[in-house]
Amino acid sequence: MKWIMVLGITICMILIALFEWPKMSRNQKKEKAAFVTITAMGWLLAILLLFFPDMPGPTQLIDKLFKPLGQIIEK
């Protein structure tokens, strides 16, 4: 069942790319590279969250990094 969802996510990303790509002119090479990069990262994150829904978020990473520093400052 999850593979059907992967296919759905992939189709959505392809449709977004097909809709947005013609709007960019030929000279916008950096914008196109950024668009491809952000779209690919979004696709990868959606797939990862589909298979690992309990994956920790960025705020949990920041909390683990700065919690010891906060304890030192409180003393």
CHARMM-style PDB file with segment names, atoms N, HN, CA, C and O in Angstrom:
ATOM      1  N   MET     1       0.818  -1.195   0.000  1.00  0.00      PROA
ATOM      2  CA  MET     1       0.000   0.000   0.000  1.00  0.00      PROA
ATOM      3  C   MET     1       0.867   1.266   0.000  1.00  0.00      PROA
ATOM      4  O   MET     1       0.509   2.271  -0.614  1.00  0.00      PROA
ATOM      5  N   LYS     2       1.996   1.206   0.686  1.00  0.00      PROA
ATOM      6  HN  LYS     2       2.286   0.390   1.185  1.00  0.00      PROA
ATOM      7  CA  LYS     2       2.860   2.387   0.728  1.00  0.00      PROA
ATOM      8  C   LYS     2       3.470   2.682  -0.639  1.00  0.00      PROA
ATOM      9  O   LYS     2       3.768   3.834  -0.954  1.00  0.00      PROA
ATOM     10  N   TRP     3       3.656   1.645  -1.448  1.00  0.00      PROA
ATOM     11  HN  TRP     3       3.414   0.709  -1.193  1.00  0.00      PROA
ATOM     12  CA  TRP     3       4.248   1.874  -2.768  1.00  0.00      PROA
ATOM     13  C   TRP     3       3.283   2.626  -3.677  1.00  0.00      PROA
ATOM     14  O   TRP     3       3.710   3.353  -4.574  1.00  0.00      PROA
ATOM     15  N   ILE     4       1.993   2.456  -3.451  1.00  0.00      PROA
ATOM     16  HN  ILE     4       1.645   1.866  -2.722  1.00  0.00      PROA
ATOM     17  CA  ILE     4       1.008   3.241  -4.204  1.00  0.00      PROA
ATOM     18  C   ILE     4       1.107   4.705  -3.801  1.00  0.00      PROA
ATOM     19  O   ILE     4       0.981   5.600  -4.637  1.00  0.00      PROA
ATOM     20  N   MET     5       1.335   4.942  -2.509  1.00  0.00      PROA
ATOM     21  HN  MET     5       1.437   4.215  -1.830  1.00  0.00      PROA
ATOM     22  CA  MET     5       1.508   6.320  -2.035  1.00  0.00      PROA
ATOM     23  C   MET     5       2.789   6.933  -2.599  1.00  0.00      PROA
ATOM     24  O   MET     5       2.819   8.113  -2.947  1.00  0.00      PROA
ATOM     25  N   VAL     6       3.849   6.121  -2.689  1.00  0.00      PROA
ATOM     26  HN  VAL     6       3.825   5.162  -2.407  1.00  0.00      PROA
ATOM     27  CA  VAL     6       5.099   6.605  -3.293  1.00  0.00      PROA
ATOM     28  C   VAL     6       4.842   7.007  -4.737  1.00  0.00      PROA
ATOM     29  O   VAL     6       5.320   8.046  -5.193  1.00  0.00      PROA
ATOM     30  N   LEU     7       4.093   6.193  -5.449  1.00  0.00      PROA
ATOM     31  HN  LEU     7       3.704   5.349  -5.079  1.00  0.00      PROA
ATOM     32  CA  LEU     7       3.760   6.516  -6.836  1.00  0.00      PROA
ATOM     33  C   LEU     7       2.939   7.802  -6.904  1.00  0.00      PROA
ATOM     34  O   LEU     7       3.161   8.631  -7.788  1.00  0.00      PROA
ATOM     35  N   GLY     8       1.994   7.976  -5.982  1.00  0.00      PROA
ATOM     36  HN  GLY     8       1.813   7.303  -5.265  1.00  0.00      PROA
ATOM     37  CA  GLY     8       1.192   9.197  -5.949  1.00  0.00      PROA
ATOM     38  C   GLY     8       2.029  10.434  -5.669  1.00  0.00      PROA
ATOM     39  O   GLY     8       1.841  11.471  -6.305  1.00  0.00      PROA
ATOM     40  N   ILE     9       2.948  10.328  -4.725  1.00  0.00      PROA
ATOM     41  HN  ILE     9       3.101   9.486  -4.208  1.00  0.00      PROA
ATOM     42  CA  ILE     9       3.835  11.453  -4.407  1.00  0.00      PROA
ATOM     43  C   ILE     9       4.705  11.790  -5.617  1.00  0.00      PROA
ATOM     44  O   ILE     9       4.905  12.959  -5.945  1.00  0.00      PROA
ATOM     45  N   THR    10       5.216  10.750  -6.275  1.00  0.00      PROA
ATOM     46  HN  THR    10       5.053   9.800  -6.008  1.00  0.00      PROA
ATOM     47  CA  THR    10       6.060  10.960  -7.445  1.00  0.00      PROA
ATOM     48  C   THR    10       5.280  11.624  -8.572  1.00  0.00      PROA
ATOM     49  O   THR    10       5.792  12.524  -9.237  1.00  0.00      PROA
ATOM     50  N   ILE    11       4.054  11.188  -8.786  1.00  0.00      PROA
ATOM     51  HN  ILE    11       3.638  10.457  -8.245  1.00  0.00      PROA
ATOM     52  CA  ILE    11       3.231  11.797  -9.832  1.00  0.00      PROA
ATOM     53  C   ILE    11       2.946  13.255  -9.515  1.00  0.00      PROA
ATOM     54  O   ILE    11       2.970  14.101 -10.409  1.00  0.00      PROA
ATOM     55  N   CYS    12       2.673  13.560  -8.241  1.00  0.00      PROA
ATOM     56  HN  CYS    12       2.653  12.874  -7.515  1.00  0.00      PROA
ATOM     57  CA  CYS    12       2.444  14.956  -7.844  1.00  0.00      PROA
ATOM     58  C   CYS    12       3.674  15.821  -8.104  1.00  0.00      PROA
ATOM     59  O   CYS    12       3.556  16.940  -8.604  1.00  0.00      PROA
ATOM     60  N   MET    13       4.845  15.306  -7.769  1.00  0.00      PROA
ATOM     61  HN  MET    13       4.941  14.397  -7.364  1.00  0.00      PROA
ATOM     62  CA  MET    13       6.075  16.070  -7.998  1.00  0.00      PROA
ATOM     63  C   MET    13       6.324  16.276  -9.494  1.00  0.00      PROA
ATOM     64  O   MET    13       6.763  17.347  -9.912  1.00  0.00      PROA
ATOM     65  N   ILE    14       6.047  15.268 -10.280  1.00  0.00      PROA
ATOM     66  HN  ILE    14       5.690  14.398  -9.941  1.00  0.00      PROA
ATOM     67  CA  ILE    14       6.219  15.396 -11.735  1.00  0.00      PROA
ATOM     68  C   ILE    14       5.252  16.431 -12.293  1.00  0.00      PROA
ATOM     69  O   ILE    14       5.631  17.238 -13.141  1.00  0.00      PROA
ATOM     70  N   LEU    15       4.008  16.415 -11.825  1.00  0.00      PROA
ATOM     71  HN  LEU    15       3.700  15.760 -11.135  1.00  0.00      PROA
ATOM     72  CA  LEU    15       3.035  17.406 -12.295  1.00  0.00      PROA
ATOM     73  C   LEU    15       3.435  18.821 -11.895  1.00  0.00      PROA
ATOM     74  O   LEU    15       3.274  19.759 -12.676  1.00  0.00      PROA
ATOM     75  N   ILE    16       3.951  18.974 -10.690  1.00  0.00      PROA
ATOM     76  HN  ILE    16       4.082  18.212 -10.056  1.00  0.00      PROA
ATOM     77  CA  ILE    16       4.432  20.294 -10.257  1.00  0.00      PROA
ATOM     78  C   ILE    16       5.571  20.753 -11.160  1.00  0.00      PROA
ATOM     79  O   ILE    16       5.601  21.905 -11.593  1.00  0.00      PROA
ATOM     80  N   ALA    17       6.508  19.848 -11.444  1.00  0.00      PROA
ATOM     81  HN  ALA    17       6.484  18.912 -11.093  1.00  0.00      PROA
ATOM     82  CA  ALA    17       7.642  20.208 -12.304  1.00  0.00      PROA
ATOM     83  C   ALA    17       7.179  20.547 -13.716  1.00  0.00      PROA
ATOM     84  O   ALA    17       7.658  21.512 -14.312  1.00  0.00      PROA
ATOM     85  N   LEU    18       6.252  19.761 -14.254  1.00  0.00      PROA
ATOM     86  HN  LEU    18       5.863  18.978 -13.770  1.00  0.00      PROA
ATOM     87  CA  LEU    18       5.754  20.034 -15.608  1.00  0.00      PROA
ATOM     88  C   LEU    18       4.986  21.346 -15.676  1.00  0.00      PROA
ATOM     89  O   LEU    18       4.981  22.000 -16.719  1.00  0.00      PROA
ATOM     90  N   PHE    19       4.342  21.741 -14.589  1.00  0.00      PROA
ATOM     91  HN  PHE    19       4.347  21.210 -13.742  1.00  0.00      PROA
ATOM     92  CA  PHE    19       3.606  22.993 -14.559  1.00  0.00      PROA
ATOM     93  C   PHE    19       4.533  24.199 -14.410  1.00  0.00      PROA
ATOM     94  O   PHE    19       4.310  25.236 -15.036  1.00  0.00      PROA
ATOM     95  N   GLU    20       5.566  24.067 -13.589  1.00  0.00      PROA
ATOM     96  HN  GLU    20       5.747  23.226 -13.081  1.00  0.00      PROA
ATOM     97  CA  GLU    20       6.428  25.211 -13.283  1.00  0.00      PROA
ATOM     98  C   GLU    20       7.595  25.392 -14.258  1.00  0.00      PROA
ATOM     99  O   GLU    20       8.032  26.519 -14.491  1.00  0.00      PROA
ATOM    100  N   TRP    21       8.096  24.314 -14.821  1.00  0.00      PROA
ATOM    101  HN  TRP    21       7.741  23.398 -14.632  1.00  0.00      PROA
ATOM    102  CA  TRP    21       9.301  24.383 -15.664  1.00  0.00      PROA
ATOM    103  C   TRP    21       9.138  25.314 -16.865  1.00  0.00      PROA
ATOM    104  O   TRP    21      10.041  26.106 -17.130  1.00  0.00      PROA
ATOM    105  N   PRO    22       8.021  25.253 -17.605  1.00  0.00      PROA
ATOM    106  CA  PRO    22       7.900  26.154 -18.767  1.00  0.00      PROA
ATOM    107  C   PRO    22       7.832  27.627 -18.393  1.00  0.00      PROA
ATOM    108  O   PRO    22       8.077  28.483 -19.243  1.00  0.00      PROA
ATOM    109  N   LYS    23       7.507  27.940 -17.158  1.00  0.00      PROA
ATOM    110  HN  LYS    23       7.307  27.245 -16.468  1.00  0.00      PROA
ATOM    111  CA  LYS    23       7.419  29.341 -16.744  1.00  0.00      PROA
ATOM    112  C   LYS    23       8.795  29.977 -16.569  1.00  0.00      PROA
ATOM    113  O   LYS    23       8.913  31.202 -16.526  1.00  0.00      PROA
ATOM    114  N   MET    24       9.828  29.155 -16.470  1.00  0.00      PROA
ATOM    115  HN  MET    24       9.732  28.160 -16.505  1.00  0.00      PROA
ATOM    116  CA  MET    24      11.186  29.675 -16.300  1.00  0.00      PROA
ATOM    117  C   MET    24      11.832  29.831 -17.679  1.00  0.00      PROA
ATOM    118  O   MET    24      11.708  28.965 -18.545  1.00  0.00      PROA
ATOM    119  N   SER    25      12.519  30.951 -17.856  1.00  0.00      PROA
ATOM    120  HN  SER    25      12.619  31.655 -17.152  1.00  0.00      PROA
ATOM    121  CA  SER    25      13.160  31.168 -19.154  1.00  0.00      PROA
ATOM    122  C   SER    25      14.458  30.365 -19.255  1.00  0.00      PROA
ATOM    123  O   SER    25      14.939  29.809 -18.267  1.00  0.00      PROA
ATOM    124  N   ARG    26      15.001  30.316 -20.437  1.00  0.00      PROA
ATOM    125  HN  ARG    26      14.611  30.768 -21.239  1.00  0.00      PROA
ATOM    126  CA  ARG    26      16.215  29.524 -20.678  1.00  0.00      PROA
ATOM    127  C   ARG    26      17.433  30.066 -19.934  1.00  0.00      PROA
ATOM    128  O   ARG    26      18.345  29.308 -19.605  1.00  0.00      PROA
ATOM    129  N   ASN    27      17.452  31.363 -19.668  1.00  0.00      PROA
ATOM    130  HN  ASN    27      16.711  31.979 -19.936  1.00  0.00      PROA
ATOM    131  CA  ASN    27      18.627  31.970 -19.021  1.00  0.00      PROA
ATOM    132  C   ASN    27      18.662  31.705 -17.521  1.00  0.00      PROA
ATOM    133  O   ASN    27      19.691  31.951 -16.892  1.00  0.00      PROA
ATOM    134  N   GLN    28      17.606  31.228 -16.940  1.00  0.00      PROA
ATOM    135  HN  GLN    28      16.770  31.029 -17.451  1.00  0.00      PROA
ATOM    136  CA  GLN    28      17.532  31.053 -15.486  1.00  0.00      PROA
ATOM    137  C   GLN    28      18.096  29.689 -15.073  1.00  0.00      PROA
ATOM    138  O   GLN    28      17.370  28.830 -14.575  1.00  0.00      PROA
ATOM    139  N   LYS    29      19.373  29.512 -15.283  1.00  0.00      PROA
ATOM    140  HN  LYS    29      19.963  30.211 -15.688  1.00  0.00      PROA
ATOM    141  CA  LYS    29      20.001  28.227 -14.972  1.00  0.00      PROA
ATOM    142  C   LYS    29      20.090  27.990 -13.464  1.00  0.00      PROA
ATOM    143  O   LYS    29      19.842  26.876 -13.001  1.00  0.00      PROA
ATOM    144  N   LYS    30      20.436  29.013 -12.702  1.00  0.00      PROA
ATOM    145  HN  LYS    30      20.637  29.917 -13.078  1.00  0.00      PROA
ATOM    146  CA  LYS    30      20.535  28.861 -11.250  1.00  0.00      PROA
ATOM    147  C   LYS    30      19.165  28.611 -10.633  1.00  0.00      PROA
ATOM    148  O   LYS    30      19.030  27.805  -9.712  1.00  0.00      PROA
ATOM    149  N   GLU    31      18.147  29.304 -11.145  1.00  0.00      PROA
ATOM    150  HN  GLU    31      18.257  29.958 -11.893  1.00  0.00      PROA
ATOM    151  CA  GLU    31      16.798  29.105 -10.630  1.00  0.00      PROA
ATOM    152  C   GLU    31      16.302  27.694 -10.934  1.00  0.00      PROA
ATOM    153  O   GLU    31      15.636  27.074 -10.105  1.00  0.00      PROA
ATOM    154  N   LYS    32      16.624  27.194 -12.112  1.00  0.00      PROA
ATOM    155  HN  LYS    32      17.166  27.698 -12.786  1.00  0.00      PROA
ATOM    156  CA  LYS    32      16.226  25.832 -12.473  1.00  0.00      PROA
ATOM    157  C   LYS    32      16.945  24.807 -11.605  1.00  0.00      PROA
ATOM    158  O   LYS    32      16.348  23.814 -11.190  1.00  0.00      PROA
ATOM    159  N   ALA    33      18.215  25.044 -11.332  1.00  0.00      PROA
ATOM    160  HN  ALA    33      18.699  25.852 -11.668  1.00  0.00      PROA
ATOM    161  CA  ALA    33      18.972  24.130 -10.471  1.00  0.00      PROA
ATOM    162  C   ALA    33      18.395  24.149  -9.052  1.00  0.00      PROA
ATOM    163  O   ALA    33      18.268  23.101  -8.417  1.00  0.00      PROA
ATOM    164  N   ALA    34      18.050  25.327  -8.563  1.00  0.00      PROA
ATOM    165  HN  ALA    34      18.153  26.178  -9.079  1.00  0.00      PROA
ATOM    166  CA  ALA    34      17.453  25.435  -7.231  1.00  0.00      PROA
ATOM    167  C   ALA    34      16.086  24.748  -7.199  1.00  0.00      PROA
ATOM    168  O   ALA    34      15.748  24.075  -6.225  1.00  0.00      PROA
ATOM    169  N   PHE    35      15.314  24.917  -8.250  1.00  0.00      PROA
ATOM    170  HN  PHE    35      15.588  25.463  -9.042  1.00  0.00      PROA
ATOM    171  CA  PHE    35      13.995  24.282  -8.328  1.00  0.00      PROA
ATOM    172  C   PHE    35      14.110  22.762  -8.298  1.00  0.00      PROA
ATOM    173  O   PHE    35      13.371  22.091  -7.578  1.00  0.00      PROA
ATOM    174  N   VAL    36      15.035  22.227  -9.080  1.00  0.00      PROA
ATOM    175  HN  VAL    36      15.635  22.772  -9.665  1.00  0.00      PROA
ATOM    176  CA  VAL    36      15.231  20.772  -9.106  1.00  0.00      PROA
ATOM    177  C   VAL    36      15.701  20.277  -7.747  1.00  0.00      PROA
ATOM    178  O   VAL    36      15.222  19.252  -7.262  1.00  0.00      PROA
ATOM    179  N   THR    37      16.626  20.988  -7.133  1.00  0.00      PROA
ATOM    180  HN  THR    37      17.015  21.820  -7.527  1.00  0.00      PROA
ATOM    181  CA  THR    37      17.155  20.591  -5.831  1.00  0.00      PROA
ATOM    182  C   THR    37      16.070  20.596  -4.757  1.00  0.00      PROA
ATOM    183  O   THR    37      15.931  19.631  -4.006  1.00  0.00      PROA
ATOM    184  N   ILE    38      15.311  21.674  -4.687  1.00  0.00      PROA
ATOM    185  HN  ILE    38      15.424  22.458  -5.298  1.00  0.00      PROA
ATOM    186  CA  ILE    38      14.267  21.777  -3.664  1.00  0.00      PROA
ATOM    187  C   ILE    38      13.161  20.756  -3.904  1.00  0.00      PROA
ATOM    188  O   ILE    38      12.637  20.172  -2.955  1.00  0.00      PROA
ATOM    189  N   THR    39      12.807  20.541  -5.162  1.00  0.00      PROA
ATOM    190  HN  THR    39      13.233  21.015  -5.932  1.00  0.00      PROA
ATOM    191  CA  THR    39      11.780  19.545  -5.474  1.00  0.00      PROA
ATOM    192  C   THR    39      12.247  18.144  -5.108  1.00  0.00      PROA
ATOM    193  O   THR    39      11.479  17.359  -4.552  1.00  0.00      PROA
ATOM    194  N   ALA    40      13.497  17.825  -5.415  1.00  0.00      PROA
ATOM    195  HN  ALA    40      14.122  18.462  -5.866  1.00  0.00      PROA
ATOM    196  CA  ALA    40      14.035  16.503  -5.082  1.00  0.00      PROA
ATOM    197  C   ALA    40      14.113  16.306  -3.569  1.00  0.00      PROA
ATOM    198  O   ALA    40      13.804  15.227  -3.064  1.00  0.00      PROA
ATOM    199  N   MET    41      14.525  17.342  -2.852  1.00  0.00      PROA
ATOM    200  HN  MET    41      14.776  18.219  -3.262  1.00  0.00      PROA
ATOM    201  CA  MET    41      14.585  17.236  -1.395  1.00  0.00      PROA
ATOM    202  C   MET    41      13.194  17.071  -0.796  1.00  0.00      PROA
ATOM    203  O   MET    41      13.020  16.310   0.156  1.00  0.00      PROA
ATOM    204  N   GLY    42      12.209  17.767  -1.335  1.00  0.00      PROA
ATOM    205  HN  GLY    42      12.350  18.384  -2.109  1.00  0.00      PROA
ATOM    206  CA  GLY    42      10.840  17.621  -0.877  1.00  0.00      PROA
ATOM    207  C   GLY    42      10.301  16.224  -1.142  1.00  0.00      PROA
ATOM    208  O   GLY    42       9.610  15.648  -0.301  1.00  0.00      PROA
ATOM    209  N   TRP    43      10.618  15.681  -2.315  1.00  0.00      PROA
ATOM    210  HN  TRP    43      11.179  16.150  -2.998  1.00  0.00      PROA
ATOM    211  CA  TRP    43      10.200  14.322  -2.647  1.00  0.00      PROA
ATOM    212  C   TRP    43      10.837  13.318  -1.688  1.00  0.00      PROA
ATOM    213  O   TRP    43      10.163  12.420  -1.184  1.00  0.00      PROA
ATOM    214  N   LEU    44      12.135  13.475  -1.439  1.00  0.00      PROA
ATOM    215  HN  LEU    44      12.683  14.204  -1.848  1.00  0.00      PROA
ATOM    216  CA  LEU    44      12.840  12.568  -0.543  1.00  0.00      PROA
ATOM    217  C   LEU    44      12.287  12.648   0.876  1.00  0.00      PROA
ATOM    218  O   LEU    44      12.103  11.618   1.526  1.00  0.00      PROA
ATOM    219  N   LEU    45      12.024  13.845   1.359  1.00  0.00      PROA
ATOM    220  HN  LEU    45      12.174  14.681   0.831  1.00  0.00      PROA
ATOM    221  CA  LEU    45      11.468  14.011   2.697  1.00  0.00      PROA
ATOM    222  C   LEU    45      10.072  13.390   2.795  1.00  0.00      PROA
ATOM    223  O   LEU    45       9.743  12.764   3.802  1.00  0.00      PROA
ATOM    224  N   ALA    46       9.257  13.559   1.761  1.00  0.00      PROA
ATOM    225  HN  ALA    46       9.524  14.067   0.942  1.00  0.00      PROA
ATOM    226  CA  ALA    46       7.921  12.965   1.769  1.00  0.00      PROA
ATOM    227  C   ALA    46       7.998  11.440   1.809  1.00  0.00      PROA
ATOM    228  O   ALA    46       7.220  10.801   2.517  1.00  0.00      PROA
ATOM    229  N   ILE    47       8.925  10.857   1.059  1.00  0.00      PROA
ATOM    230  HN  ILE    47       9.557  11.377   0.484  1.00  0.00      PROA
ATOM    231  CA  ILE    47       9.084   9.400   1.046  1.00  0.00      PROA
ATOM    232  C   ILE    47       9.603   8.916   2.401  1.00  0.00      PROA
ATOM    233  O   ILE    47       9.123   7.909   2.923  1.00  0.00      PROA
ATOM    234  N   LEU    48      10.575   9.622   2.969  1.00  0.00      PROA
ATOM    235  HN  LEU    48      10.964  10.439   2.545  1.00  0.00      PROA
ATOM    236  CA  LEU    48      11.102   9.231   4.279  1.00  0.00      PROA
ATOM    237  C   LEU    48      10.024   9.300   5.360  1.00  0.00      PROA
ATOM    238  O   LEU    48       9.934   8.412   6.208  1.00  0.00      PROA
ATOM    239  N   LEU    49       9.214  10.345   5.329  1.00  0.00      PROA
ATOM    240  HN  LEU    49       9.288  11.066   4.640  1.00  0.00      PROA
ATOM    241  CA  LEU    49       8.146  10.469   6.316  1.00  0.00      PROA
ATOM    242  C   LEU    49       7.058   9.424   6.108  1.00  0.00      PROA
ATOM    243  O   LEU    49       6.364   9.051   7.054  1.00  0.00      PROA
ATOM    244  N   LEU    50       6.909   8.959   4.893  1.00  0.00      PROA
ATOM    245  HN  LEU    50       7.473   9.262   4.125  1.00  0.00      PROA
ATOM    246  CA  LEU    50       5.935   7.904   4.626  1.00  0.00      PROA
ATOM    247  C   LEU    50       6.373   6.583   5.246  1.00  0.00      PROA
ATOM    248  O   LEU    50       5.562   5.872   5.839  1.00  0.00      PROA
ATOM    249  N   PHE    51       7.654   6.256   5.107  1.00  0.00      PROA
ATOM    250  HN  PHE    51       8.312   6.834   4.625  1.00  0.00      PROA
ATOM    251  CA  PHE    51       8.152   4.987   5.618  1.00  0.00      PROA
ATOM    252  C   PHE    51       8.560   5.049   7.091  1.00  0.00      PROA
ATOM    253  O   PHE    51       8.495   4.039   7.792  1.00  0.00      PROA
ATOM    254  N   PHE    52       8.977   6.218   7.563  1.00  0.00      PROA
ATOM    255  HN  PHE    52       9.030   7.038   6.994  1.00  0.00      PROA
ATOM    256  CA  PHE    52       9.397   6.395   8.955  1.00  0.00      PROA
ATOM    257  C   PHE    52       8.639   7.571   9.571  1.00  0.00      PROA
ATOM    258  O   PHE    52       9.217   8.645   9.736  1.00  0.00      PROA
ATOM    259  N   PRO    53       7.363   7.396   9.915  1.00  0.00      PROA
ATOM    260  CA  PRO    53       6.577   8.535  10.412  1.00  0.00      PROA
ATOM    261  C   PRO    53       7.028   9.055  11.776  1.00  0.00      PROA
ATOM    262  O   PRO    53       6.715  10.193  12.125  1.00  0.00      PROA
ATOM    263  N   ASP    54       7.749   8.258  12.548  1.00  0.00      PROA
ATOM    264  HN  ASP    54       8.003   7.334  12.264  1.00  0.00      PROA
ATOM    265  CA  ASP    54       8.214   8.700  13.868  1.00  0.00      PROA
ATOM    266  C   ASP    54       9.616   9.298  13.820  1.00  0.00      PROA
ATOM    267  O   ASP    54      10.285   9.398  14.849  1.00  0.00      PROA
ATOM    268  N   MET    55      10.055   9.686  12.654  1.00  0.00      PROA
ATOM    269  HN  MET    55       9.512   9.604  11.818  1.00  0.00      PROA
ATOM    270  CA  MET    55      11.382  10.258  12.477  1.00  0.00      PROA
ATOM    271  C   MET    55      11.462  11.590  13.248  1.00  0.00      PROA
ATOM    272  O   MET    55      10.536  12.398  13.181  1.00  0.00      PROA
ATOM    273  N   PRO    56      12.563  11.814  13.974  1.00  0.00      PROA
ATOM    274  CA  PRO    56      12.673  13.061  14.735  1.00  0.00      PROA
ATOM    275  C   PRO    56      12.776  14.275  13.817  1.00  0.00      PROA
ATOM    276  O   PRO    56      13.340  14.206  12.725  1.00  0.00      PROA
ATOM    277  N   GLY    57      12.224  15.371  14.280  1.00  0.00      PROA
ATOM    278  HN  GLY    57      11.765  15.427  15.167  1.00  0.00      PROA
ATOM    279  CA  GLY    57      12.234  16.599  13.499  1.00  0.00      PROA
ATOM    280  C   GLY    57      13.437  17.466  13.830  1.00  0.00      PROA
ATOM    281  O   GLY    57      14.232  17.129  14.707  1.00  0.00      PROA
ATOM    282  N   PRO    58      13.567  18.571  13.133  1.00  0.00      PROA
ATOM    283  CA  PRO    58      14.724  19.454  13.353  1.00  0.00      PROA
ATOM    284  C   PRO    58      14.727  20.100  14.741  1.00  0.00      PROA
ATOM    285  O   PRO    58      15.796  20.392  15.277  1.00  0.00      PROA
ATOM    286  N   THR    59      13.559  20.325  15.325  1.00  0.00      PROA
ATOM    287  HN  THR    59      12.691  20.087  14.890  1.00  0.00      PROA
ATOM    288  CA  THR    59      13.543  20.936  16.651  1.00  0.00      PROA
ATOM    289  C   THR    59      14.082  19.985  17.711  1.00  0.00      PROA
ATOM    290  O   THR    59      14.675  20.427  18.696  1.00  0.00      PROA
ATOM    291  N   GLN    60      13.884  18.687  17.520  1.00  0.00      PROA
ATOM    292  HN  GLN    60      13.402  18.328  16.720  1.00  0.00      PROA
ATOM    293  CA  GLN    60      14.437  17.721  18.462  1.00  0.00      PROA
ATOM    294  C   GLN    60      15.959  17.684  18.364  1.00  0.00      PROA
ATOM    295  O   GLN    60      16.634  17.492  19.375  1.00  0.00      PROA
ATOM    296  N   LEU    61      16.503  17.862  17.181  1.00  0.00      PROA
ATOM    297  HN  LEU    61      15.955  18.018  16.360  1.00  0.00      PROA
ATOM    298  CA  LEU    61      17.960  17.925  17.006  1.00  0.00      PROA
ATOM    299  C   LEU    61      18.530  19.153  17.713  1.00  0.00      PROA
ATOM    300  O   LEU    61      19.540  19.063  18.411  1.00  0.00      PROA
ATOM    301  N   ILE    62      17.881  20.289  17.529  1.00  0.00      PROA
ATOM    302  HN  ILE    62      17.061  20.362  16.963  1.00  0.00      PROA
ATOM    303  CA  ILE    62      18.345  21.520  18.177  1.00  0.00      PROA
ATOM    304  C   ILE    62      18.249  21.390  19.694  1.00  0.00      PROA
ATOM    305  O   ILE    62      19.130  21.854  20.418  1.00  0.00      PROA
ATOM    306  N   ASP    63      17.183  20.762  20.170  1.00  0.00      PROA
ATOM    307  HN  ASP    63      16.467  20.385  19.582  1.00  0.00      PROA
ATOM    308  CA  ASP    63      17.015  20.551  21.618  1.00  0.00      PROA
ATOM    309  C   ASP    63      18.147  19.692  22.175  1.00  0.00      PROA
ATOM    310  O   ASP    63      18.685  19.994  23.240  1.00  0.00      PROA
ATOM    311  N   LYS    64      18.512  18.630  21.468  1.00  0.00      PROA
ATOM    312  HN  LYS    64      18.075  18.384  20.602  1.00  0.00      PROA
ATOM    313  CA  LYS    64      19.603  17.775  21.938  1.00  0.00      PROA
ATOM    314  C   LYS    64      20.947  18.495  21.908  1.00  0.00      PROA
ATOM    315  O   LYS    64      21.806  18.242  22.753  1.00  0.00      PROA
ATOM    316  N   LEU    65      21.132  19.381  20.951  1.00  0.00      PROA
ATOM    317  HN  LEU    65      20.435  19.586  20.265  1.00  0.00      PROA
ATOM    318  CA  LEU    65      22.400  20.108  20.865  1.00  0.00      PROA
ATOM    319  C   LEU    65      22.535  21.173  21.951  1.00  0.00      PROA
ATOM    320  O   LEU    65      23.608  21.333  22.533  1.00  0.00      PROA
ATOM    321  N   PHE    66      21.459  21.898  22.225  1.00  0.00      PROA
ATOM    322  HN  PHE    66      20.587  21.769  21.752  1.00  0.00      PROA
ATOM    323  CA  PHE    66      21.560  23.049  23.110  1.00  0.00      PROA
ATOM    324  C   PHE    66      21.070  22.799  24.530  1.00  0.00      PROA
ATOM    325  O   PHE    66      21.211  23.680  25.378  1.00  0.00      PROA
ATOM    326  N   LYS    67      20.509  21.652  24.817  1.00  0.00      PROA
ATOM    327  HN  LYS    67      20.394  20.936  24.128  1.00  0.00      PROA
ATOM    328  CA  LYS    67      20.043  21.366  26.175  1.00  0.00      PROA
ATOM    329  C   LYS    67      21.202  21.379  27.181  1.00  0.00      PROA
ATOM    330  O   LYS    67      21.062  21.969  28.252  1.00  0.00      PROA
ATOM    331  N   PRO    68      22.345  20.743  26.869  1.00  0.00      PROA
ATOM    332  CA  PRO    68      23.470  20.829  27.817  1.00  0.00      PROA
ATOM    333  C   PRO    68      23.954  22.264  28.021  1.00  0.00      PROA
ATOM    334  O   PRO    68      24.336  22.639  29.129  1.00  0.00      PROA
ATOM    335  N   LEU    69      23.941  23.051  26.975  1.00  0.00      PROA
ATOM    336  HN  LEU    69      23.631  22.746  26.074  1.00  0.00      PROA
ATOM    337  CA  LEU    69      24.373  24.440  27.093  1.00  0.00      PROA
ATOM    338  C   LEU    69      23.407  25.210  27.998  1.00  0.00      PROA
ATOM    339  O   LEU    69      23.840  26.036  28.802  1.00  0.00      PROA
ATOM    340  N   GLY    70      22.130  24.951  27.874  1.00  0.00      PROA
ATOM    341  HN  GLY    70      21.779  24.280  27.221  1.00  0.00      PROA
ATOM    342  CA  GLY    70      21.137  25.605  28.723  1.00  0.00      PROA
ATOM    343  C   GLY    70      21.303  25.230  30.188  1.00  0.00      PROA
ATOM    344  O   GLY    70      21.116  26.064  31.074  1.00  0.00      PROA
ATOM    345  N   GLN    71      21.658  23.965  30.442  1.00  0.00      PROA
ATOM    346  HN  GLN    71      21.810  23.288  29.722  1.00  0.00      PROA
ATOM    347  CA  GLN    71      21.874  23.541  31.821  1.00  0.00      PROA
ATOM    348  C   GLN    71      23.111  24.201  32.411  1.00  0.00      PROA
ATOM    349  O   GLN    71      23.135  24.526  33.598  1.00  0.00      PROA
ATOM    350  N   ILE    72      24.126  24.398  31.604  1.00  0.00      PROA
ATOM    351  HN  ILE    72      24.107  24.134  30.639  1.00  0.00      PROA
ATOM    352  CA  ILE    72      25.350  25.078  32.081  1.00  0.00      PROA
ATOM    353  C   ILE    72      25.045  26.539  32.397  1.00  0.00      PROA
ATOM    354  O   ILE    72      25.521  27.068  33.402  1.00  0.00      PROA
ATOM    355  N   ILE    73      24.270  27.181  31.561  1.00  0.00      PROA
ATOM    356  HN  ILE    73      23.883  26.752  30.745  1.00  0.00      PROA
ATOM    357  CA  ILE    73      23.944  28.612  31.755  1.00  0.00      PROA
ATOM    358  C   ILE    73      23.081  28.791  32.989  1.00  0.00      PROA
ATOM    359  O   ILE    73      23.233  29.789  33.693  1.00  0.00      PROA
ATOM    360  N   GLU    74      22.178  27.856  33.279  1.00  0.00      PROA
ATOM    361  HN  GLU    74      22.055  27.045  32.706  1.00  0.00      PROA
ATOM    362  CA  GLU    74      21.292  27.989  34.440  1.00  0.00      PROA
ATOM    363  C   GLU    74      22.060  27.928  35.756  1.00  0.00      PROA
ATOM    364  O   GLU    74      21.611  28.501  36.748  1.00  0.00      PROA
ATOM    365  N   LYS    75      23.186  27.262  35.791  1.00  0.00      PROA
ATOM    366  HN  LYS    75      23.552  26.796  34.985  1.00  0.00      PROA
ATOM    367  CA  LYS    75      23.955  27.128  37.041  1.00  0.00      PROA
ATOM    368  C   LYS    75      24.767  28.335  37.309  1.00  0.00      PROA
ATOM    369  OT1 LYS    75      25.473  28.394  38.315  1.00  0.00      PROA
TER     370      LYS     75
END
